[in-house]
Amino acid sequence: MAEIRQGRGVSNGACAILLGTNEIASAVAVELHRSGYGVVLSHDPATPVIRRKMAFHDALYDDGVSVDGVPAHRADSGMEVRASLARRDGVVVTPLGLLDLIVLGRIDLLVDARLNKYQVTPDLRRLGGLTIGLGPGFSGGTNCDLAIETRPGREGRILQHGATEPADGIACALGGHRAERFVRAAFPGRWHSAIEIGVRVYKDFLVGHLGGEPVRAPFDGFVRGVVRDGTEVPAGVKLLELDPRGRAADWTRLDQRSLAIAGAVGRALSFRAACTERAVLQNGPR
């Protein structure tokens, strides 16, 4: 894995590792792939992905997945990751964790897009040439090189110094609904559902079972996201999301929030490259 060139360009061998396979990680992956990076998304089993039609997540199950025209390929070993990166015909999705990927070579860019809002945030610095943390728990210059705000209404703000805002538990509005459009796990258990994303359901419709207990739709709407059938889930996580907007409902395209955050990652790279270029011009190469 080659290093990022000093300046605005990206070397042909530059590699970016993204932690997470959710829709925000996927939007960032598309941005980086189109910027010339070889991109690997590492699955985080802690938080189930629900907006799977907006994400590369289902490539882990050998489903044919493409996000905004960019295809994904599953890799189960370091050798397969290397081979997929060499082809540069899409992004790589893997169940391998960061410790497994570090040994493959230098990571030019590491982005933590897991959005684990209430868990202890690791210190990413020195694990990659540039490290970026998305969302609550990250602080630029403290546990990552750059932090990016993900809070609705402020998403995309880049912090070179200082912390992102903590999670407030307030969901952004969609068709006049906020937190009530999500169905959460009342207790830990195995989730089973035969329902597909994009299906229209009505209030009290049976959408699945958690540990044998029935789970029903809270109101009429289209299924925007649902945890994959057979997934073991902890208490409190989102199992299902409904889109109440009728004909305006959308469950496949990258949404504006994800695009704003992905765009901020692109701007952060340009900003960092410009700073490096200035330093080289002023002080000469190290």
Contacts in CASP RR format, 6 or more apart in sequence:
PFRMAT RR
TARGET T0000
AUTHOR 0000-0000-0000
METHOD contacts of the structure
MODEL  1
MAEIRQGRGVSNGACAILLGTNEIASAVAVELHRSGYGVVLSHDPATPVI
RRKMAFHDALYDDGVSVDGVPAHRADSGMEVRASLARRDGVVVTPLGLLD
LIVLGRIDLLVDARLNKYQVTPDLRRLGGLTIGLGPGFSGGTNCDLAIET
RPGREGRILQHGATEPADGIACALGGHRAERFVRAAFPGRWHSAIEIGVR
VYKDFLVGHLGGEPVRAPFDGFVRGVVRDGTEVPAGVKLLELDPRGRAAD
WTRLDQRSLAIAGAVGRALSFRAACTERAVLQNGPR
1 13 0 8 1.000
1 14 0 8 1.000
1 15 0 8 1.000
1 85 0 8 1.000
1 104 0 8 1.000
1 105 0 8 1.000
1 106 0 8 1.000
1 107 0 8 1.000
1 108 0 8 1.000
2 11 0 8 1.000
2 12 0 8 1.000
2 13 0 8 1.000
2 14 0 8 1.000
2 15 0 8 1.000
2 106 0 8 1.000
2 108 0 8 1.000
3 11 0 8 1.000
3 14 0 8 1.000
3 106 0 8 1.000
3 108 0 8 1.000
3 129 0 8 1.000
4 10 0 8 1.000
4 11 0 8 1.000
4 14 0 8 1.000
4 108 0 8 1.000
4 109 0 8 1.000
4 129 0 8 1.000
4 130 0 8 1.000
4 273 0 8 1.000
5 11 0 8 1.000
5 14 0 8 1.000
6 273 0 8 1.000
6 276 0 8 1.000
6 277 0 8 1.000
6 280 0 8 1.000
6 285 0 8 1.000
7 273 0 8 1.000
7 274 0 8 1.000
7 276 0 8 1.000
7 277 0 8 1.000
8 270 0 8 1.000
8 273 0 8 1.000
8 274 0 8 1.000
8 277 0 8 1.000
9 273 0 8 1.000
10 35 0 8 1.000
10 36 0 8 1.000
10 37 0 8 1.000
12 36 0 8 1.000
13 38 0 8 1.000
13 85 0 8 1.000
14 36 0 8 1.000
14 37 0 8 1.000
14 38 0 8 1.000
14 108 0 8 1.000
14 109 0 8 1.000
15 37 0 8 1.000
15 38 0 8 1.000
15 39 0 8 1.000
15 40 0 8 1.000
15 85 0 8 1.000
15 106 0 8 1.000
15 107 0 8 1.000
15 108 0 8 1.000
15 109 0 8 1.000
16 29 0 8 1.000
16 32 0 8 1.000
16 37 0 8 1.000
16 38 0 8 1.000
16 39 0 8 1.000
16 40 0 8 1.000
16 107 0 8 1.000
16 108 0 8 1.000
16 109 0 8 1.000
16 110 0 8 1.000
16 111 0 8 1.000
17 40 0 8 1.000
17 42 0 8 1.000
17 98 0 8 1.000
17 101 0 8 1.000
17 107 0 8 1.000
17 109 0 8 1.000
17 110 0 8 1.000
17 111 0 8 1.000
18 25 0 8 1.000
18 28 0 8 1.000
18 29 0 8 1.000
18 32 0 8 1.000
18 39 0 8 1.000
18 40 0 8 1.000
18 41 0 8 1.000
18 42 0 8 1.000
18 111 0 8 1.000
18 113 0 8 1.000
19 25 0 8 1.000
19 42 0 8 1.000
19 44 0 8 1.000
19 98 0 8 1.000
19 110 0 8 1.000
19 111 0 8 1.000
19 112 0 8 1.000
19 113 0 8 1.000
19 114 0 8 1.000
20 41 0 8 1.000
20 42 0 8 1.000
20 43 0 8 1.000
20 44 0 8 1.000
20 113 0 8 1.000
20 114 0 8 1.000
21 41 0 8 1.000
21 42 0 8 1.000
21 43 0 8 1.000
21 44 0 8 1.000
21 49 0 8 1.000
21 55 0 8 1.000
21 56 0 8 1.000
21 57 0 8 1.000
21 59 0 8 1.000
21 60 0 8 1.000
21 93 0 8 1.000
22 47 0 8 1.000
22 49 0 8 1.000
22 51 0 8 1.000
22 55 0 8 1.000
22 57 0 8 1.000
22 113 0 8 1.000
22 114 0 8 1.000
22 115 0 8 1.000
23 49 0 8 1.000
23 51 0 8 1.000
23 54 0 8 1.000
23 55 0 8 1.000
23 254 0 8 1.000
23 255 0 8 1.000
23 258 0 8 1.000
24 113 0 8 1.000
24 115 0 8 1.000
24 134 0 8 1.000
24 150 0 8 1.000
24 257 0 8 1.000
24 258 0 8 1.000
24 261 0 8 1.000
24 262 0 8 1.000
25 41 0 8 1.000
25 55 0 8 1.000
25 56 0 8 1.000
25 111 0 8 1.000
25 113 0 8 1.000
25 114 0 8 1.000
26 41 0 8 1.000
26 54 0 8 1.000
26 55 0 8 1.000
26 56 0 8 1.000
26 57 0 8 1.000
26 67 0 8 1.000
26 254 0 8 1.000
26 258 0 8 1.000
27 54 0 8 1.000
27 67 0 8 1.000
27 254 0 8 1.000
27 258 0 8 1.000
27 259 0 8 1.000
27 261 0 8 1.000
27 262 0 8 1.000
28 111 0 8 1.000
28 113 0 8 1.000
28 134 0 8 1.000
28 261 0 8 1.000
28 262 0 8 1.000
28 265 0 8 1.000
29 39 0 8 1.000
29 41 0 8 1.000
29 56 0 8 1.000
29 67 0 8 1.000
29 70 0 8 1.000
29 91 0 8 1.000
30 67 0 8 1.000
30 68 0 8 1.000
30 69 0 8 1.000
30 70 0 8 1.000
30 91 0 8 1.000
30 254 0 8 1.000
30 262 0 8 1.000
31 262 0 8 1.000
31 263 0 8 1.000
31 265 0 8 1.000
31 266 0 8 1.000
32 38 0 8 1.000
32 39 0 8 1.000
32 109 0 8 1.000
32 265 0 8 1.000
32 266 0 8 1.000
33 39 0 8 1.000
33 70 0 8 1.000
33 90 0 8 1.000
33 91 0 8 1.000
34 70 0 8 1.000
35 266 0 8 1.000
35 269 0 8 1.000
37 108 0 8 1.000
37 109 0 8 1.000
38 85 0 8 1.000
38 88 0 8 1.000
38 91 0 8 1.000
38 92 0 8 1.000
39 90 0 8 1.000
39 91 0 8 1.000
39 92 0 8 1.000
40 75 0 8 1.000
40 81 0 8 1.000
40 85 0 8 1.000
40 91 0 8 1.000
40 92 0 8 1.000
40 93 0 8 1.000
40 94 0 8 1.000
40 101 0 8 1.000
41 56 0 8 1.000
41 72 0 8 1.000
41 91 0 8 1.000
41 92 0 8 1.000
41 93 0 8 1.000
41 94 0 8 1.000
42 94 0 8 1.000
42 95 0 8 1.000
42 96 0 8 1.000
42 97 0 8 1.000
42 98 0 8 1.000
42 101 0 8 1.000
43 57 0 8 1.000
43 60 0 8 1.000
43 93 0 8 1.000
43 94 0 8 1.000
43 95 0 8 1.000
43 97 0 8 1.000
44 114 0 8 1.000
44 116 0 8 1.000
46 114 0 8 1.000
46 116 0 8 1.000
46 119 0 8 1.000
46 234 0 8 1.000
47 114 0 8 1.000
47 115 0 8 1.000
47 116 0 8 1.000
47 237 0 8 1.000
48 191 0 8 1.000
48 227 0 8 1.000
48 228 0 8 1.000
48 231 0 8 1.000
48 233 0 8 1.000
48 237 0 8 1.000
48 238 0 8 1.000
48 239 0 8 1.000
49 55 0 8 1.000
49 57 0 8 1.000
49 227 0 8 1.000
49 228 0 8 1.000
50 224 0 8 1.000
50 225 0 8 1.000
50 226 0 8 1.000
50 227 0 8 1.000
50 238 0 8 1.000
50 239 0 8 1.000
50 240 0 8 1.000
50 241 0 8 1.000
51 224 0 8 1.000
51 225 0 8 1.000
51 241 0 8 1.000
51 251 0 8 1.000
52 58 0 8 1.000
52 197 0 8 1.000
52 225 0 8 1.000
52 226 0 8 1.000
52 228 0 8 1.000
53 197 0 8 1.000
53 198 0 8 1.000
53 225 0 8 1.000
53 251 0 8 1.000
53 252 0 8 1.000
54 67 0 8 1.000
54 251 0 8 1.000
54 252 0 8 1.000
54 253 0 8 1.000
54 254 0 8 1.000
54 255 0 8 1.000
54 258 0 8 1.000
55 67 0 8 1.000
56 65 0 8 1.000
56 67 0 8 1.000
56 72 0 8 1.000
56 91 0 8 1.000
56 93 0 8 1.000
57 65 0 8 1.000
57 93 0 8 1.000
58 64 0 8 1.000
58 65 0 8 1.000
58 228 0 8 1.000
59 65 0 8 1.000
59 72 0 8 1.000
59 73 0 8 1.000
59 74 0 8 1.000
59 93 0 8 1.000
60 74 0 8 1.000
60 93 0 8 1.000
60 95 0 8 1.000
61 228 0 8 1.000
62 74 0 8 1.000
64 71 0 8 1.000
64 72 0 8 1.000
65 71 0 8 1.000
65 72 0 8 1.000
65 93 0 8 1.000
66 72 0 8 1.000
67 254 0 8 1.000
68 253 0 8 1.000
68 254 0 8 1.000
70 90 0 8 1.000
70 91 0 8 1.000
71 89 0 8 1.000
71 90 0 8 1.000
71 91 0 8 1.000
72 90 0 8 1.000
72 91 0 8 1.000
72 92 0 8 1.000
72 93 0 8 1.000
73 84 0 8 1.000
73 89 0 8 1.000
73 90 0 8 1.000
73 91 0 8 1.000
73 92 0 8 1.000
73 93 0 8 1.000
74 92 0 8 1.000
74 93 0 8 1.000
74 94 0 8 1.000
75 81 0 8 1.000
75 83 0 8 1.000
75 84 0 8 1.000
75 92 0 8 1.000
75 93 0 8 1.000
75 94 0 8 1.000
75 96 0 8 1.000
76 94 0 8 1.000
76 95 0 8 1.000
76 96 0 8 1.000
77 96 0 8 1.000
78 96 0 8 1.000
78 100 0 8 1.000
78 101 0 8 1.000
78 104 0 8 1.000
80 94 0 8 1.000
81 92 0 8 1.000
81 94 0 8 1.000
81 96 0 8 1.000
81 101 0 8 1.000
81 104 0 8 1.000
82 104 0 8 1.000
84 90 0 8 1.000
84 92 0 8 1.000
85 92 0 8 1.000
94 101 0 8 1.000
98 110 0 8 1.000
98 127 0 8 1.000
101 107 0 8 1.000
102 127 0 8 1.000
106 128 0 8 1.000
106 129 0 8 1.000
107 127 0 8 1.000
107 128 0 8 1.000
107 129 0 8 1.000
108 128 0 8 1.000
108 129 0 8 1.000
108 130 0 8 1.000
109 128 0 8 1.000
109 129 0 8 1.000
109 130 0 8 1.000
109 131 0 8 1.000
109 132 0 8 1.000
109 269 0 8 1.000
110 124 0 8 1.000
110 127 0 8 1.000
110 128 0 8 1.000
110 129 0 8 1.000
110 130 0 8 1.000
110 131 0 8 1.000
110 132 0 8 1.000
111 131 0 8 1.000
111 132 0 8 1.000
111 133 0 8 1.000
111 134 0 8 1.000
111 265 0 8 1.000
112 121 0 8 1.000
112 122 0 8 1.000
112 124 0 8 1.000
112 131 0 8 1.000
112 132 0 8 1.000
112 133 0 8 1.000
112 134 0 8 1.000
112 138 0 8 1.000
112 144 0 8 1.000
113 133 0 8 1.000
113 134 0 8 1.000
115 134 0 8 1.000
115 135 0 8 1.000
115 136 0 8 1.000
115 150 0 8 1.000
117 135 0 8 1.000
117 136 0 8 1.000
117 137 0 8 1.000
117 167 0 8 1.000
118 136 0 8 1.000
118 167 0 8 1.000
121 136 0 8 1.000
121 137 0 8 1.000
121 138 0 8 1.000
121 143 0 8 1.000
122 143 0 8 1.000
123 142 0 8 1.000
123 143 0 8 1.000
123 144 0 8 1.000
124 131 0 8 1.000
124 133 0 8 1.000
124 143 0 8 1.000
124 144 0 8 1.000
124 145 0 8 1.000
125 131 0 8 1.000
125 141 0 8 1.000
125 143 0 8 1.000
125 144 0 8 1.000
125 145 0 8 1.000
130 145 0 8 1.000
130 146 0 8 1.000
130 269 0 8 1.000
130 272 0 8 1.000
131 144 0 8 1.000
131 145 0 8 1.000
131 146 0 8 1.000
132 144 0 8 1.000
132 145 0 8 1.000
132 146 0 8 1.000
132 147 0 8 1.000
132 148 0 8 1.000
132 265 0 8 1.000
132 268 0 8 1.000
133 143 0 8 1.000
133 144 0 8 1.000
133 146 0 8 1.000
133 147 0 8 1.000
133 148 0 8 1.000
134 147 0 8 1.000
134 148 0 8 1.000
134 150 0 8 1.000
134 261 0 8 1.000
135 147 0 8 1.000
135 148 0 8 1.000
135 149 0 8 1.000
135 150 0 8 1.000
135 151 0 8 1.000
135 164 0 8 1.000
136 150 0 8 1.000
136 151 0 8 1.000
136 164 0 8 1.000
136 165 0 8 1.000
136 166 0 8 1.000
136 167 0 8 1.000
137 143 0 8 1.000
137 163 0 8 1.000
137 164 0 8 1.000
137 166 0 8 1.000
138 144 0 8 1.000
138 147 0 8 1.000
138 148 0 8 1.000
138 163 0 8 1.000
138 164 0 8 1.000
139 147 0 8 1.000
139 159 0 8 1.000
139 162 0 8 1.000
139 163 0 8 1.000
139 164 0 8 1.000
140 146 0 8 1.000
140 147 0 8 1.000
140 159 0 8 1.000
140 160 0 8 1.000
140 161 0 8 1.000
140 162 0 8 1.000
140 163 0 8 1.000
141 147 0 8 1.000
141 160 0 8 1.000
141 161 0 8 1.000
141 162 0 8 1.000
142 162 0 8 1.000
142 163 0 8 1.000
145 272 0 8 1.000
146 158 0 8 1.000
146 159 0 8 1.000
146 160 0 8 1.000
146 268 0 8 1.000
146 272 0 8 1.000
147 158 0 8 1.000
147 159 0 8 1.000
147 162 0 8 1.000
147 163 0 8 1.000
147 164 0 8 1.000
148 156 0 8 1.000
148 157 0 8 1.000
148 158 0 8 1.000
148 159 0 8 1.000
148 164 0 8 1.000
148 261 0 8 1.000
148 264 0 8 1.000
148 265 0 8 1.000
148 268 0 8 1.000
149 155 0 8 1.000
149 156 0 8 1.000
149 157 0 8 1.000
149 158 0 8 1.000
149 159 0 8 1.000
149 164 0 8 1.000
149 165 0 8 1.000
150 156 0 8 1.000
150 164 0 8 1.000
150 257 0 8 1.000
150 261 0 8 1.000
151 164 0 8 1.000
151 165 0 8 1.000
151 167 0 8 1.000
151 168 0 8 1.000
152 170 0 8 1.000
152 171 0 8 1.000
152 172 0 8 1.000
152 257 0 8 1.000
153 172 0 8 1.000
154 165 0 8 1.000
155 257 0 8 1.000
155 260 0 8 1.000
155 261 0 8 1.000
155 264 0 8 1.000
156 260 0 8 1.000
156 261 0 8 1.000
156 263 0 8 1.000
156 264 0 8 1.000
157 264 0 8 1.000
158 264 0 8 1.000
158 267 0 8 1.000
158 268 0 8 1.000
158 271 0 8 1.000
169 179 0 8 1.000
170 178 0 8 1.000
170 179 0 8 1.000
171 178 0 8 1.000
171 179 0 8 1.000
171 181 0 8 1.000
171 182 0 8 1.000
172 178 0 8 1.000
172 257 0 8 1.000
174 181 0 8 1.000
174 243 0 8 1.000
174 244 0 8 1.000
174 245 0 8 1.000
175 243 0 8 1.000
175 244 0 8 1.000
175 245 0 8 1.000
176 244 0 8 1.000
177 219 0 8 1.000
177 242 0 8 1.000
177 244 0 8 1.000
180 218 0 8 1.000
180 219 0 8 1.000
181 218 0 8 1.000
181 219 0 8 1.000
181 224 0 8 1.000
181 241 0 8 1.000
181 242 0 8 1.000
181 243 0 8 1.000
181 244 0 8 1.000
182 238 0 8 1.000
182 239 0 8 1.000
182 240 0 8 1.000
182 241 0 8 1.000
182 242 0 8 1.000
183 207 0 8 1.000
183 215 0 8 1.000
183 217 0 8 1.000
183 218 0 8 1.000
183 238 0 8 1.000
183 239 0 8 1.000
183 240 0 8 1.000
183 241 0 8 1.000
183 242 0 8 1.000
184 236 0 8 1.000
184 237 0 8 1.000
184 238 0 8 1.000
184 239 0 8 1.000
185 191 0 8 1.000
185 210 0 8 1.000
185 233 0 8 1.000
185 234 0 8 1.000
185 235 0 8 1.000
185 236 0 8 1.000
185 237 0 8 1.000
185 238 0 8 1.000
185 239 0 8 1.000
186 210 0 8 1.000
186 213 0 8 1.000
186 235 0 8 1.000
186 236 0 8 1.000
187 210 0 8 1.000
187 235 0 8 1.000
188 232 0 8 1.000
188 233 0 8 1.000
188 234 0 8 1.000
188 235 0 8 1.000
189 210 0 8 1.000
189 211 0 8 1.000
189 232 0 8 1.000
189 233 0 8 1.000
190 210 0 8 1.000
190 211 0 8 1.000
190 230 0 8 1.000
190 231 0 8 1.000
190 232 0 8 1.000
190 233 0 8 1.000
191 208 0 8 1.000
191 209 0 8 1.000
191 210 0 8 1.000
191 211 0 8 1.000
191 227 0 8 1.000
191 229 0 8 1.000
191 230 0 8 1.000
191 231 0 8 1.000
191 232 0 8 1.000
191 233 0 8 1.000
191 239 0 8 1.000
192 208 0 8 1.000
192 209 0 8 1.000
192 210 0 8 1.000
192 211 0 8 1.000
192 212 0 8 1.000
192 229 0 8 1.000
192 230 0 8 1.000
193 207 0 8 1.000
193 208 0 8 1.000
193 209 0 8 1.000
193 215 0 8 1.000
193 226 0 8 1.000
193 227 0 8 1.000
193 229 0 8 1.000
193 239 0 8 1.000
193 240 0 8 1.000
194 208 0 8 1.000
194 229 0 8 1.000
195 201 0 8 1.000
195 207 0 8 1.000
195 208 0 8 1.000
195 223 0 8 1.000
195 226 0 8 1.000
196 223 0 8 1.000
196 226 0 8 1.000
197 223 0 8 1.000
197 224 0 8 1.000
197 225 0 8 1.000
197 226 0 8 1.000
197 251 0 8 1.000
198 222 0 8 1.000
198 223 0 8 1.000
198 224 0 8 1.000
198 249 0 8 1.000
198 251 0 8 1.000
199 222 0 8 1.000
199 223 0 8 1.000
200 220 0 8 1.000
200 221 0 8 1.000
200 222 0 8 1.000
200 223 0 8 1.000
201 207 0 8 1.000
201 217 0 8 1.000
201 220 0 8 1.000
201 221 0 8 1.000
201 222 0 8 1.000
201 223 0 8 1.000
201 242 0 8 1.000
202 217 0 8 1.000
202 220 0 8 1.000
202 221 0 8 1.000
203 216 0 8 1.000
203 217 0 8 1.000
203 218 0 8 1.000
203 219 0 8 1.000
203 220 0 8 1.000
204 216 0 8 1.000
204 217 0 8 1.000
205 216 0 8 1.000
205 217 0 8 1.000
206 214 0 8 1.000
206 215 0 8 1.000
206 216 0 8 1.000
207 215 0 8 1.000
207 216 0 8 1.000
207 217 0 8 1.000
207 223 0 8 1.000
207 226 0 8 1.000
207 240 0 8 1.000
208 214 0 8 1.000
208 215 0 8 1.000
209 215 0 8 1.000
210 233 0 8 1.000
210 239 0 8 1.000
215 239 0 8 1.000
215 240 0 8 1.000
217 240 0 8 1.000
217 242 0 8 1.000
218 242 0 8 1.000
219 242 0 8 1.000
219 244 0 8 1.000
220 244 0 8 1.000
221 242 0 8 1.000
221 243 0 8 1.000
221 244 0 8 1.000
221 246 0 8 1.000
221 249 0 8 1.000
222 242 0 8 1.000
222 243 0 8 1.000
222 245 0 8 1.000
222 246 0 8 1.000
222 249 0 8 1.000
222 251 0 8 1.000
223 240 0 8 1.000
223 241 0 8 1.000
223 242 0 8 1.000
223 243 0 8 1.000
223 251 0 8 1.000
224 241 0 8 1.000
224 242 0 8 1.000
224 243 0 8 1.000
224 249 0 8 1.000
224 250 0 8 1.000
224 251 0 8 1.000
225 240 0 8 1.000
225 241 0 8 1.000
225 251 0 8 1.000
226 239 0 8 1.000
226 240 0 8 1.000
226 241 0 8 1.000
227 233 0 8 1.000
227 237 0 8 1.000
227 238 0 8 1.000
227 239 0 8 1.000
227 240 0 8 1.000
233 239 0 8 1.000
243 249 0 8 1.000
243 250 0 8 1.000
243 251 0 8 1.000
254 262 0 8 1.000
END
